[in-house]
Amino acid sequence: MLSNSRVVLFALAISVAVAGCARDARVAQLERRVDSLAVTLTALVNARRGGDAPSLAESLTVSLSGAAAAGDPHAQVVIVEFTDYQCPFCSRHFETTLPEIRTRYLSTGKVRYIVRDFPLSDIHPNALGAAKAARCAAAQDTTRYWQFHDALFKSQKRISPELFPKLARLAGLNLPQFQVCVASPQTAGLIERDATEARRAGLAGTPAFIIGRATGDSVHGVLIRGAYPFALFQQAIEGALTAPPANGIAVR
């Protein structure tokens, strides 16, 4: 049987170990927050300088699985967006750049647009809830997903758990089915899958875009970190459209 002193030492060792784990988790959380804020600050500085564009020198390969897709499902050129519904720069992209992409490339069938979730919960407390709600809109109807997606960004300053069922009703969703889906661990798992791939790929903030040609279940293309004017996306998209594919047949 352990003596009192040994019990005390054993309890102290456990306390130190637990404190160490908690400290390590807190440090990791702070590191993610700093990385995310650094990306946000860079985007803000670029915006104040008039939208200085990156060189499109970075590239990345990611999976095509996501919350939903728009455009021709057979389009060879794909844009994958990692988004956070509470991110102000994601909202800026939604308001200023996405409409041009929709008009020039999605409605013409040239490009496929896939949304993947990367909620930065450390700095956006309702981002995960919004991602779950959007996923559950997509589970019922892809068209209604986009209605829900757009409504979230239009209502970004009012995002809260109370807003999600209101938007679900406005989108004509089955509310009981929607609520069951939101509470499902499977929904959270799908979002975490996206976020895990984003982190493993070296992404630390939102929005982030990969623009290139689809190959099987993935896309390899240029990486754009942050919200930029349509001209930069047009440059990347046109480059992907005109690049010689593996089969030698141009997209156009």
N, C-alpha and C positions, 0 to 999 in steps of 0.2 A: 504494500500500500504506500502511496506517495506521502512524504512528509509535507507539512504545511509550507515549508520553504520551497520545496520542489513544485508544489501546486502553484504557488505564487509565480515562480520563475516560468513554469509552463504556460500559465495564463498570460504572463507578460510577453513571452515569445509569440504567442498567437496574436496578441494585440498589435505587436510590432509588424507581424507579417500582414495582418489585415490592413493596418494603416499604410504599409508600403504599397499594397495592391491598390488601395483607394487613391493614394498619392500618384501612382503610375497612371491610373485611369484618368485622374484629373489633369495630369501633365499632357497626356495624349489628347484629351478634349481641348485643352488650351492650344496645343499645337495645331489642331485642325481649325480652330477658330482663327488663329493668327494667319494661317495659310489662306483661308477663305477671305479674310479681311484684306490681305495683301492683293489678292486677285481683284477684289472690288475696288480697292484704292487705285490700282493700275488702270482699270477701266474708267474710273472717274477722272483721273489725270488725262487720259487720252481724250475723253469727251470734252474736257475743258480746253484742250489744245486743238479742238476742231475735228476730233475723230481720227487721230494719227493711226494709220493702219499697220498691222503687223506684216511681216514679209511672206507669210504663208509657207515658211520653211519647215515648220513642225508637221509631222504626220503621225497617224495613229490607226490601229486596227481595233474595231469593236464589234460586238454582236449586233445583229439586227433586231433582236427581241426587244420589245418595249411596250409601253402602255397602249399606243395606237399609232396608226399610220394614215397619211393622206397622200393623194396623188395616185398615179398609175401603179398598181402593185407589181407590175412587171418592168417598171422603169429601171434601167441599169445604174443610173446616177442617183445616189441616195444622200440625204442630209440626215444625220442623227443628232438630235439636240438632247443634252442633259440639262434638265431644268429644275427650278425650285419656284413654286408658285408665290412665295413671299419675297423672292429676290427682285429688287427694284430694277436691276439691269435686264433680267428676264422679261420684266414688264416693258422695258424700253424696246427690247427686240420685238416683242409682240405688237407694240403700237407702231413702230416706225419701219421695221424691216420685213417682218413676216407677211404683211399685206402685199408687198411687191413680189415676194417669192411665190405667194399663192397665185397672184395674177399671171406672172410671167412664166412660171415653171410647173406649178402643180396643176393648174387648170388646163394647161396645154399638154399634159401627160409626159413631160420631159424628165421630171424629177419625182422621187418618192421622199416623203418627209416623215421621219419616225421620232416620236417623243419618248425619252427615257427619263426616269425619275432620279434625282439627286438632291433630296431635301437636306438642307444644311440646318439641322435641328438645333445645333448649338447657338445659332444666332437668329433663327427663324422658328419660333416655337410651334407655329401652326402649319409649317410646311409639310410635315409628314401626314397630318390629318388631311390636308388638301390633296396630297398625292394619292392617299387611299380613296378619297371621294372621287377623284377623277378616274382612277382605275376602275372603280365600281360603276361609274357611268359608262365606261368603255365595255364593261362586262355585259351590259344590257344592249348597247347599240353604239356603233362607231360614230354615226352621225351625231348622236346626242353627246358623245364624248367631246367632240369638238365644240359643241354649243356650251358644254360645261367648262371646258378648258378656257374658252374665250371669256365666259362669265367670271371665272376665278380671277383672271388678270384684270378685267374691268372693275372688279370689286376688291382689288388687292388690299386696299387700306382698311377694308372691313372684314378681312378673312378671320374667321373664328369657327369653332365647332358648331355654333348655332346657325351659321350661314349655309353650311353644306346641305342640310335637308331642304332649305328654302330653294336653293339652286336646283336641287334634284326635282322638286315639284315643278319648277318653271321649265325644266327640260323634259317634263313628261315621263320621268322615270317611275318605275314601281318602287314606292318608298320603303315598304317592309323589306323587299328584296335588297334594296340599296343599303339599308341599315345593317342587315345581316352580313352583307359583303364587306362593309367598312370595318365591322368588328372581327372579321375572320383573320386568323393568323396567316392564312395562305396569301391574303392581300398584302399584309406587311412583309411577308417573305419575298414576294415578287419585287417589291420596292427595294428591299435590302439587297437583292441580287443585282439590281441596276447600280445602286450606290457602291456596292463592293467592287464591281467592275470599274466604275469611275475612279475610285481611290487607287486600285491596283494599276490603272493606266496612268496615274500621276496627276489626275485632275483634283484641284483643291477648291474650285469655286464654280459658280454658275453665272450666266449660261456658258456652255461649251458645245462646240459643233465639230463634227467630223463630216467632211464632204468628199465623196469619191465614188468609185464604182463598187457595186455589190459583187461579191464572189461567194457563192453558196449562202451560208448563214451569217456572213460578216461583211463589213465594208472597210476598205483601207483608203484613207484619204487625208487631205490637209486638215489641220486642227486650228480652229479659231477659238481663242479664249476670251470671252467677254462679248458685250453688245457693241456692234459696229454698224455703220451705214450699209445700205443695200449694195453699194458699189463693190465693197470687198467680197461680199457673198457672190455677187455676179461674176467677179473675177475667178473665184474658186469653182463655181458651177460651170462656167464656160470652159474652164480648163479641163474639168472632168468630162464634159460633153465632147470635146474635140480631141482628147487624148486617145491615141490608138489603143483599143482594147486587145485582150489576149487573142481573140479570134480574128483580129484584123478588120473588123467591121465597125465603122464609126456609128455613134449613137444617132446622129442626125440622119 
